[in-house]
Amino acid sequence: MTRRLALLGAALLLLILALPLAALLLRSGPAAIASGLAHPLVGPALRVSVVTSAASLGIIVLTGTPLAWLLARGSGRILAALEALVQLPIVVPPAVAGVAMLLAFGRRGLLGAALGGSLAFTPLAVVLAQVFVSAPFYVQAGAIAFRDLDPRLLVVARSLGASPARTFFRVALPLSAPGLAGGAAMAWARALGEFGATLMFAGNLPGRTQTLPLAIYAALEDDVRVAQALSLVLVAAAAALLVVVRRAAPALTRARSRPWP
């Protein structure tokens, strides 16, 4: 009886997860997809999404890696509070994030008023919104990866004369590559699919701040075929990302197990 209930619950959840994707695929024939992708809305939205998500991922990796290392190697109430602050955007509703960013970077915001201008409704606003919502995924994964390191390896490297920077780049970073790569993939996927904070803070300006999710939102009011085609693009990107991560994980794990030079 217990097994049947477990199977029933699992089947119900799988149906909820799979049915929308199946409907998207089945209701979108090749002709409809081709027609949707040929719409003038698609090209600019795709360009904005690729450029802004790549920029946000670069910022996240460059700034999030040292932060993850700091959180992993330190302790105390201050670092615990910082880690909670980093994780907070995960649970903050996107609309709230957008309003908060307007109050911080808008014309009358804290930083906007100090600079005498507004960052809102610009391509930079798209990047900032994506960084805000997706950085926690990378920092969390990076901190977990760094905490999993055997501290004896770091002690040995330091005892052999390696500087803290050399120990980090030659020992800690290569050995933590699987976790960092997975976190970067999750952060990029979250940035690519960001909608609410971008809409509130950057607006929905075609060719300027309109990303693929915002283009889907706009297309639903005019041409459902465009929305379906763009949705399939995002689903295909997410599926390809999962395939790459799953295939790269064994190789990265083998590299992690090799002795460091």
Stockholm file with secondary structure:
# STOCKHOLM 1.0

chainA/1-261         MTRRLALLGAALLLLILALPLAALLLRSGPAAIASGLAHPLVGPALRVSVVTSAASLGIIVLTGTPLAWLLARGSGRILAALEALVQLPIVVPPAVAGVAMLLAFGRRGLLGAALGGSLAFTPLAVVLAQVFVSAPFYVQAGAIAFRDLDPRLLVVARSLGASPARTFFRVALPLSAPGLAGGAAMAWARALGEFGATLMFAGNLPGRTQTLPLAIYAALEDDVRVAQALSLVLVAAAAALLVVVRRAAPALTRARSRPWP
#=GR chainA/1-261 SS CHHHHHHHHHHHHHHHHHHHHHHHHHTCCHHHHHHHHTSTTHHHHHHHHHHHHHHHHHHHHHHHHHHHHHHHHCCSHHHHHHHHHHHHHHHSCHHHHHHHHHHHHSTTSHHHHHHTSCCTTSHHHHHHHHHHHHHHHHHHHHHHHHHTSCHHHHHHHHHTTCCHHHHIIIIIHHHTHHHHHHHHHHHHHHHHTCCHHHHHHTCCCTTTTCCHHHHHHHHTTTCHHHHHHHHHHHHHHHHHHHHHHHHHHHHHHHHHHSCCC
#=GC SS_cons         CHHHHHHHHHHHHHHHHHHHHHHHHHTCCHHHHHHHHTSTTHHHHHHHHHHHHHHHHHHHHHHHHHHHHHHHHCCSHHHHHHHHHHHHHHHSCHHHHHHHHHHHHSTTSHHHHHHTSCCTTSHHHHHHHHHHHHHHHHHHHHHHHHHTSCHHHHHHHHHTTCCHHHHIIIIIHHHTHHHHHHHHHHHHHHHHTCCHHHHHHTCCCTTTTCCHHHHHHHHTTTCHHHHHHHHHHHHHHHHHHHHHHHHHHHHHHHHHHSCCC
//
